[in-house]
């Protein structure tokens, strides 16, 4: 293998390595407005019916309503089998369990 080819391969590997953290950061962060259809709790915090600004960074989700932080709770990302057709907020037994995001193959669990 000549030096020129090794340099190209090394440059490609380095560029991929530098771009990977940016890709991972973008994949685990989202900012959306979601509608909670009925009163629910998430990690012990109460959410009343209404629209919330949801900001997810890594494994932390923050629900804001009218500029006030209502809940800041841990979450986990999961992969969906297909892209979500709509933003979907799942509530089971009064507890917010999952949020899916339109056009995304990832959702968050609580």
ABEGO torsion letter per residue (X at the ends): XBAAAAAAAAAAAAAAAAAAAAAAAAAABBBBBBBBABBBBBGGBBBBBEBBBBBBBEABBBBBBGGBBABBBBBBBBBBABBBABBBBBBBGGBBABBBBBGBABBBBX
